[in-house]
């Protein structure tokens, strides 16, 4: 029997088992027992109809006895992300599965997690399969192996090792068919997304977009033949492939190669497209470039979610959500997206208002090129400085704690200064977000010269490498920095104590 027939039969088995599970709604039970009572928070991100969606995440906690029992009635198998005490687990569970997770603190103060229950041998093995961001992995393989072919062969070897391990467990009945099929689909999808980006990154480095490079016909043929070879045995319509986000990454790479750079049917290089719209809109449109009815609902929902996660509150997402709701009114993802779309509507309303009189801009901020000028502007004050940008999600999440900080600052005569490191093109978005988050205090958007200095002056060590990361906070008193890398607003009382200590010092 040839390879294509084997793959076809395997797909039939996967789809058949998926459909059987779909018709039988049963509970998934996750039992957590933790000794780490000082850190009670737990998050569980269950799948939505077998697919991963960020906004389905549930924030909960263990009780005083260190116990949490989670159950959910589902029709589809899928991946469950679980986080507690700084440890993250990803489990593949089908309807009717039950697992027990026990968290203990080891003598070296690290957390140990023991897993028992459905497919425990396979679950523990899968937990060793790390899934770094596919683009970074692809770039690493290219750097190490130099050529596209060598890099892709190395990726295939890693994939085949994992497939062999899971197949071996299935043969000795250590895992069941549903678990094997689900993990096999994830392995194939993840490593295909890596190998696809090995190809896409090589195309990108030719600077087709920036420099309007025209490739030789044989070069175009090489790229497209390589792509066709990568996906020849991969079924984009297999529902099991959608269990993790690597499938959405793959859809975007597919669109880039088949429609954006080239025409897969004519083997011709495409004219350089004119880039319009926000980054989120480009990402959304890219995912829908390849007509694929079986994946349209998924691609639309994932594209909308990706745009929301970036927290730029793009108005186009409202229309895309309405299109999704009209075309797929029974989509299980709609209830998770609607609250986020409502936030975008609120944002679009808020930015139409004028700045409040408690929002002020530093005089001639665009001409400031040295941080010493910033310090001198506030020479007689105690100032809490927030370095941020409109594209920085963690920066914006800290704004949720501004009410407490505002009350403390007002009571103690502390000035707040927000310095954005956004570029000129983001000026409107910067001012919009100041209004939306009601960031009372002083504001300035750093000039390029000042931004460069900030990156050097406030660089930090990240695992042996120096770099500039935001959000970043500091405290100025009487025109001088008295605390670098200050506490965050989310640190609440720790931050207030830190600020109070400088207020009382001479």
C-alpha positions as CSV (number, residue, x, y, z in Angstrom):
1,X,0.0,0.0,0.0
2,X,1.5,3.4,-1.0
3,X,2.1,6.3,1.3
4,X,-0.8,8.4,-0.1
5,X,-3.3,5.6,0.5
6,X,-2.0,5.1,4.1
7,X,-2.4,8.8,4.8
8,X,-5.9,8.7,3.3
9,X,-6.9,5.8,5.5
10,X,-5.4,7.5,8.6
11,X,-7.4,10.6,7.8
12,X,-10.6,8.7,7.5
13,X,-10.0,7.1,10.9
14,X,-9.2,10.5,12.5
15,X,-12.3,12.1,11.0
16,X,-14.5,9.1,11.9
17,X,-13.3,9.1,15.5
18,X,-13.8,12.9,15.7
19,X,-17.3,12.6,14.5
20,X,-18.1,9.8,16.9
21,X,-16.8,12.0,19.8
22,X,-18.7,15.0,18.5
23,X,-22.0,13.2,18.9
24,X,-21.4,12.2,22.6
25,X,-21.2,15.1,25.0
26,X,-19.5,14.0,28.2
27,X,-17.7,15.6,31.0
28,X,-14.0,16.3,31.2
29,X,-12.8,16.3,34.8
30,X,-9.6,18.0,36.0
31,X,-8.7,17.6,39.7
32,X,-6.0,19.8,41.2
33,X,-4.4,19.3,44.6
34,X,-1.8,21.9,45.6
35,X,0.5,22.4,48.5
36,X,1.3,25.9,47.4
37,X,-1.5,27.7,49.3
38,X,0.3,31.1,49.1
39,X,-0.3,31.2,45.3
40,X,-4.0,30.1,44.9
41,X,-4.6,31.4,41.4
42,X,-5.3,28.9,38.6
43,X,-6.1,29.5,35.0
44,X,-7.7,26.9,32.7
45,X,-8.0,27.5,29.0
46,X,-10.4,24.9,27.6
47,X,-10.9,24.3,23.9
48,X,-14.0,25.7,22.1
49,X,-15.3,22.9,19.9
50,X,-11.9,21.3,19.9
51,X,-10.1,24.6,19.0
52,X,-7.9,26.9,21.1
53,X,-9.2,30.4,21.7
54,X,-7.5,32.7,24.1
55,X,-10.6,34.4,25.4
56,X,-12.1,31.1,26.6
57,X,-9.6,31.2,29.5
58,X,-11.1,30.8,32.9
59,X,-9.4,32.4,35.9
60,X,-10.1,30.5,39.1
61,X,-8.3,29.4,42.3
62,X,-7.7,26.5,44.6
63,X,-9.7,26.5,47.9
64,X,-8.3,26.8,51.4
65,X,-7.6,23.1,51.3
66,X,-5.6,23.5,48.1
67,X,-8.2,21.7,46.0
68,X,-9.8,22.6,42.7
69,X,-12.2,20.4,40.8
70,X,-12.9,21.6,37.3
71,X,-15.4,19.9,35.0
72,X,-16.8,20.8,31.6
73,X,-19.3,19.0,29.3
74,X,-17.8,18.8,25.8
75,X,-18.4,17.1,22.5
76,X,-14.9,17.4,21.1
77,X,-11.4,16.4,22.1
78,X,-8.9,19.2,22.5
79,X,-6.0,20.8,24.4
80,X,-6.5,22.3,27.9
81,X,-3.9,24.9,29.1
82,X,-3.5,24.9,32.8
83,X,-1.4,27.3,34.9
84,X,-0.7,27.4,38.6
85,X,2.2,28.4,40.8
86,X,4.3,29.5,37.8
87,X,3.9,26.1,36.1
88,X,2.1,25.6,32.8
89,X,0.6,22.3,31.6
90,X,-1.0,21.5,28.3
91,X,-3.2,18.3,28.3
92,X,-5.0,16.7,25.4
93,X,-8.4,15.4,26.7
94,X,-11.4,13.9,25.0
95,X,-15.0,13.7,26.3
96,X,-15.1,11.4,29.4
97,X,-11.4,11.9,30.3
98,X,-10.3,12.5,33.9
99,X,-6.9,13.6,35.2
100,X,-5.4,14.5,38.6
101,X,-2.6,17.1,39.0
102,X,-0.7,17.3,42.2
103,X,1.5,20.4,42.8
104,X,4.3,20.2,45.4
105,X,7.2,22.5,46.3
106,X,10.6,20.8,46.0
107,X,13.5,21.6,48.5
108,X,15.1,23.8,45.8
109,X,11.9,25.9,45.8
110,X,10.9,24.7,42.3
111,X,7.4,23.4,41.6
112,X,6.9,19.7,40.8
113,X,3.7,18.5,39.1
114,X,2.6,14.9,39.1
115,X,-0.1,13.9,36.6
116,X,-2.3,10.8,36.8
117,X,-5.3,9.7,34.8
118,X,-6.3,9.4,31.2
119,X,-3.4,8.7,28.9
120,X,-1.0,9.7,31.6
121,X,2.1,8.2,30.0
122,X,1.4,10.1,26.7
123,X,0.4,13.3,28.6
124,X,3.7,13.3,30.4
125,X,5.7,12.6,27.3
126,X,3.9,15.3,25.4
127,X,4.7,17.7,28.2
128,X,8.4,17.3,27.3
129,X,7.6,18.5,23.7
130,X,8.3,22.2,23.9
131,X,6.6,24.5,21.4
132,X,8.6,27.7,21.0
133,X,7.2,30.3,18.5
134,X,7.4,28.6,15.1
135,X,9.1,31.6,13.4
136,X,12.0,31.7,15.9
137,X,12.5,27.9,15.6
138,X,12.6,28.2,11.8
139,X,15.1,31.0,11.9
140,X,17.2,28.9,14.3
141,X,17.3,25.9,11.9
142,X,18.1,28.1,9.0
143,X,21.0,29.7,10.9
144,X,22.4,26.4,11.9
145,X,21.9,24.4,8.7
146,X,22.4,27.3,6.2
147,X,20.3,25.8,3.3
148,X,16.5,25.4,3.0
149,X,16.7,21.7,2.3
150,X,19.1,20.9,5.2
151,X,17.0,22.9,7.6
152,X,13.8,21.2,6.5
153,X,15.3,17.8,6.8
154,X,16.4,18.6,10.4
155,X,12.9,19.7,11.2
156,X,11.5,16.5,9.7
157,X,13.8,14.4,11.9
158,X,12.6,16.1,15.0
159,X,9.0,15.6,13.9
160,X,9.5,11.9,13.0
161,X,11.1,11.3,16.4
162,X,8.0,12.6,18.2
163,X,5.6,10.7,15.9
164,X,7.6,7.4,16.5
165,X,7.4,7.9,20.2
166,X,3.6,8.4,20.2
167,X,3.1,5.5,17.8
168,X,5.2,3.2,20.0
169,X,3.0,4.1,23.0
170,X,-0.1,3.4,21.0
171,X,1.2,0.0,20.0
172,X,1.7,-1.1,23.6
173,X,-1.7,0.4,24.5
174,X,-0.3,3.0,26.8
175,X,-2.4,5.6,25.0
176,X,-5.8,5.4,23.3
177,X,-6.6,6.0,19.6
178,X,-8.2,9.5,20.2
179,X,-5.1,10.7,22.1
180,X,-2.7,9.3,19.4
181,X,-4.7,10.9,16.6
182,X,-5.0,14.3,18.3
183,X,-1.3,14.5,19.3
184,X,-0.2,13.2,15.8
185,X,-2.2,16.0,14.2
186,X,-0.6,18.6,16.5
187,X,2.9,17.3,15.8
188,X,2.4,17.3,12.0
189,X,0.8,20.8,12.1
190,X,3.5,22.4,14.3
191,X,6.4,21.1,12.4
192,X,4.8,21.9,9.1
193,X,4.3,25.4,10.3
194,X,8.1,25.5,11.2
195,X,9.1,24.1,7.8
196,X,6.8,26.4,6.0
197,X,8.4,29.4,7.7
198,X,11.8,28.1,6.8
199,X,10.6,28.6,3.2
200,X,8.8,31.8,3.8
201,X,11.7,33.4,5.7
202,X,14.0,32.5,2.8
203,X,11.6,34.3,0.5
204,X,11.2,37.2,2.8
205,X,15.0,37.7,2.9
206,X,15.0,38.3,-0.8
207,X,13.1,41.6,0.0
208,X,10.4,41.1,-2.6
209,X,8.2,43.7,-0.8
210,X,10.8,46.3,0.2
211,X,12.9,46.4,-2.9
212,X,10.4,45.0,-5.5
213,X,12.8,42.3,-6.5
214,X,11.8,40.2,-9.5
215,X,12.9,36.6,-9.2
216,X,14.1,34.3,-11.9
217,X,11.5,31.8,-13.1
218,X,13.5,28.8,-11.8
219,X,13.7,30.5,-8.4
220,X,9.9,30.9,-8.3
221,X,9.6,27.2,-9.4
222,X,11.9,26.1,-6.6
223,X,9.9,27.8,-3.9
224,X,6.6,26.6,-5.2
225,X,7.7,23.0,-5.7
226,X,9.2,23.0,-2.2
227,X,5.9,24.2,-0.8
228,X,3.8,21.7,-2.7
229,X,6.1,18.9,-1.5
230,X,5.7,20.1,2.1
231,X,1.9,20.0,2.0
232,X,1.2,17.2,-0.4
233,X,0.2,14.8,2.4
234,X,-1.3,17.3,4.7
235,X,-5.1,17.7,4.8
236,X,-6.1,21.3,5.7
237,X,-9.7,20.0,6.2
238,X,-8.8,17.6,9.1
239,X,-10.6,19.1,12.1
240,X,-8.0,17.7,14.5
241,X,-5.4,20.1,13.0
242,X,-7.2,23.1,14.5
243,X,-6.5,22.1,18.1
244,X,-3.6,24.6,18.6
245,X,-2.7,28.0,17.1
246,X,0.0,26.6,14.9
247,X,-2.8,25.8,12.3
248,X,-3.7,29.5,12.1
249,X,0.0,30.3,11.6
250,X,0.1,27.7,8.9
251,X,-2.9,29.2,7.1
252,X,-1.2,32.6,7.0
253,X,2.0,31.1,5.6
254,X,0.0,29.2,3.0
255,X,-1.7,32.4,1.9
256,X,1.6,34.3,1.8
257,X,3.2,31.7,-0.5
258,X,0.2,30.7,-2.7
259,X,-1.4,34.1,-3.1
260,X,0.8,37.0,-1.7
261,X,4.2,36.3,-3.2
262,X,3.3,33.9,-6.0
263,X,0.3,32.4,-7.9
264,X,0.3,28.7,-7.1
265,X,-1.6,27.9,-10.3
266,X,0.4,29.9,-12.8
267,X,3.8,29.6,-11.1
268,X,4.2,33.4,-11.5
269,X,5.5,36.0,-9.1
270,X,2.7,38.3,-7.9
271,X,2.9,42.0,-8.4
272,X,4.0,43.8,-5.2
273,X,0.8,44.5,-3.3
274,X,0.1,47.9,-1.8
275,X,0.0,47.5,2.0
276,X,-3.0,49.2,3.5
277,X,-4.7,49.1,6.9
278,X,-3.4,48.3,10.3
279,X,-1.2,45.3,11.1
280,X,-4.2,43.4,12.6
281,X,-6.2,44.0,9.4
282,X,-3.4,42.8,7.2
283,X,-3.1,39.6,9.4
284,X,-6.8,39.0,9.2
285,X,-7.0,39.5,5.4
286,X,-4.0,37.2,4.9
287,X,-5.6,34.3,6.8
288,X,-8.6,34.5,4.4
289,X,-6.7,34.8,1.1
290,X,-6.9,31.1,0.4
291,X,-10.5,30.1,-0.3
292,X,-11.2,27.1,2.0
293,X,-14.9,26.8,3.1
294,X,-14.1,24.2,5.8
295,X,-11.8,26.6,7.5
296,X,-13.5,30.0,6.9
297,X,-15.3,30.2,10.2
298,X,-12.1,29.2,12.1
299,X,-9.9,31.7,10.1
300,X,-12.4,34.5,10.6
301,X,-12.7,33.9,14.4
302,X,-8.9,33.4,14.9
303,X,-8.2,36.6,12.8
304,X,-10.6,38.6,14.9
305,X,-9.1,37.3,18.1
306,X,-5.6,38.0,17.0
307,X,-6.6,41.6,16.3
308,X,-8.2,41.9,19.7
309,X,-5.2,40.5,21.6
310,X,-3.0,43.2,20.1
311,X,-5.2,45.7,22.1
312,X,-5.1,48.4,19.4
313,X,-9.0,48.6,19.4
314,X,-9.1,48.6,15.6
315,X,-12.6,49.7,14.4
316,X,-12.4,47.2,11.5
317,X,-12.8,44.4,14.0
318,X,-16.4,45.4,14.8
319,X,-17.4,44.9,11.1
320,X,-15.5,41.6,10.9
321,X,-17.2,40.4,14.0
322,X,-20.6,41.4,12.7
323,X,-19.8,39.5,9.4
324,X,-18.8,36.4,11.4
325,X,-22.0,36.6,13.5
326,X,-24.2,37.0,10.4
327,X,-22.6,34.2,8.5
328,X,-22.1,31.8,11.4
329,X,-24.8,32.7,13.9
330,X,-24.2,29.5,15.8
331,X,-20.5,29.8,16.1
332,X,-19.3,28.7,19.6
333,X,-16.7,31.5,19.6
334,X,-19.2,34.4,19.4
335,X,-19.9,34.6,23.2
336,X,-16.2,34.9,23.9
337,X,-15.6,37.6,21.3
338,X,-18.6,39.8,22.0
339,X,-17.3,41.3,25.3
340,X,-14.0,42.2,23.6
341,X,-15.9,43.8,20.7
342,X,-17.9,45.8,23.2
343,X,-14.6,47.2,24.6
344,X,-13.6,48.3,21.1
345,X,-16.9,50.1,20.7
346,X,-16.3,51.8,24.0
347,X,-12.9,52.8,22.8
348,X,-14.2,54.2,19.6
349,X,-16.7,56.3,21.6
350,X,-14.1,57.4,24.2
351,X,-11.6,58.8,21.7
352,X,-14.1,61.2,20.3
353,X,-14.1,63.1,23.6
354,X,-11.7,66.0,24.5
355,X,-8.8,65.5,26.8
356,X,-9.6,66.1,30.4
357,X,-8.0,69.0,32.1
358,X,-6.0,66.5,34.2
359,X,-4.2,65.3,31.1
360,X,-1.2,67.5,30.2
361,X,1.5,67.4,27.7
362,X,5.1,68.4,28.3
363,X,6.0,71.6,26.5
364,X,7.8,71.0,23.2
365,X,8.2,67.3,24.0
366,X,9.1,66.5,20.4
367,X,12.3,68.6,20.6
368,X,13.6,66.9,23.8
369,X,16.6,64.8,22.9
370,X,18.2,64.1,26.2
371,X,16.7,62.6,29.4
372,X,18.4,65.3,31.5
373,X,15.9,67.8,29.9
374,X,13.0,65.6,31.2
375,X,14.6,65.6,34.7
376,X,15.0,69.3,34.8
377,X,11.3,69.8,33.8
378,X,10.3,68.2,37.0
379,X,13.2,69.5,39.2
380,X,11.1,70.3,42.3
381,X,8.8,67.2,42.2
382,X,8.6,63.5,43.1
383,X,7.7,61.9,39.8
384,X,6.6,58.3,38.9
385,X,7.6,57.7,35.3
386,X,6.0,55.1,33.1
387,X,7.7,54.1,29.8
388,X,5.2,52.5,27.5
389,X,4.0,52.2,23.9
390,X,0.6,51.7,22.2
391,X,1.8,48.3,20.8
392,X,2.8,47.0,24.2
393,X,0.1,44.7,25.7
394,X,1.7,44.4,29.2
395,X,2.1,48.2,29.3
396,X,-1.7,48.6,28.7
397,X,-2.6,45.9,31.2
398,X,-0.9,47.8,33.9
399,X,-3.3,50.7,33.3
400,X,-6.0,48.6,35.0
401,X,-4.3,49.5,38.3
402,X,-4.2,53.2,37.7
403,X,-7.2,54.1,40.0
404,X,-5.3,53.0,43.1
405,X,-2.1,54.7,41.9
406,X,-4.0,57.9,41.1
407,X,-5.6,58.0,44.6
408,X,-2.2,57.5,46.3
409,X,-0.4,60.0,44.0
410,X,-3.1,62.7,44.5
411,X,-3.0,62.2,48.3
412,X,0.7,62.4,48.5
413,X,1.5,65.1,45.9
414,X,3.2,62.7,43.5
415,X,3.4,63.6,39.8
416,X,2.9,60.9,37.1
417,X,4.7,61.1,33.8
418,X,4.0,58.8,30.9
419,X,6.7,58.6,28.2
420,X,5.7,56.8,25.0
421,X,8.3,55.3,22.8
422,X,5.9,55.1,19.8
423,X,7.1,56.4,16.4
424,X,5.6,59.4,14.6
425,X,3.2,57.3,12.6
426,X,1.5,56.2,15.8
427,X,0.8,59.7,17.1
428,X,-2.9,59.5,16.7
429,X,-3.1,56.1,18.3
430,X,-1.0,57.4,21.2
431,X,-3.4,60.2,21.9
432,X,-6.4,58.0,21.5
433,X,-5.1,55.6,24.1
434,X,-4.4,58.4,26.5
435,X,-8.1,59.3,26.3
436,X,-9.4,55.8,26.5
437,X,-7.3,54.8,29.5
438,X,-7.9,58.2,31.1
439,X,-4.2,58.5,31.9
440,X,-4.2,61.6,34.1
441,X,-0.8,63.2,34.5
442,X,1.9,64.5,32.1
443,X,2.6,63.0,28.7
444,X,5.3,63.1,26.1
445,X,6.1,61.0,23.1
446,X,9.9,60.5,22.9
447,X,11.7,61.9,19.9
448,X,13.9,59.4,18.0
449,X,17.0,60.8,19.7
450,X,15.4,60.5,23.1
451,X,14.1,57.0,22.4
452,X,17.6,55.8,21.4
453,X,18.9,57.2,24.7
454,X,16.2,55.6,26.7
455,X,16.9,52.2,25.1
456,X,20.6,52.5,26.1
457,X,20.1,54.2,29.5
458,X,17.4,51.7,30.8
459,X,18.6,48.5,29.2
460,X,18.3,45.4,31.3
461,X,19.8,41.9,31.4
462,X,17.6,39.3,29.7
463,X,19.3,35.9,30.2
464,X,22.8,37.2,29.6
465,X,21.8,39.6,26.8
466,X,21.2,43.3,27.3
467,X,18.0,44.8,26.0
468,X,15.4,47.4,26.5
469,X,12.0,46.2,27.7
470,X,8.8,47.9,28.5
471,X,6.8,48.5,30.5
472,X,9.6,50.1,32.5
473,X,9.2,52.4,35.6
474,X,11.4,54.8,37.4
475,X,11.2,57.5,40.1
476,X,12.6,61.0,39.8
477,X,13.0,63.3,42.8
478,X,14.2,66.9,42.5
479,X,15.4,66.4,39.0
480,X,17.4,63.2,39.5
481,X,16.6,59.5,39.1
482,X,16.4,58.0,42.5
483,X,15.0,54.6,41.5
484,X,15.5,52.7,38.3
485,X,13.3,49.7,37.5
486,X,10.7,50.8,40.1
487,X,7.7,48.7,41.1
488,X,4.8,48.4,38.8
489,X,1.3,49.7,39.4
490,X,0.1,46.1,39.7
491,X,2.5,45.8,42.7
492,X,0.1,48.1,44.5
493,X,1.2,48.4,48.2
494,X,4.8,47.6,47.3
495,X,4.9,50.5,44.9
496,X,3.1,52.8,47.3
497,X,5.7,52.0,50.0
498,X,8.5,52.6,47.6
499,X,7.1,56.0,46.6
500,X,6.5,56.9,50.2
501,X,10.0,56.1,51.1
502,X,11.4,58.7,48.7
503,X,8.8,61.2,49.8
504,X,10.0,61.1,53.3
505,X,13.8,61.1,52.4
506,X,15.5,64.5,52.3
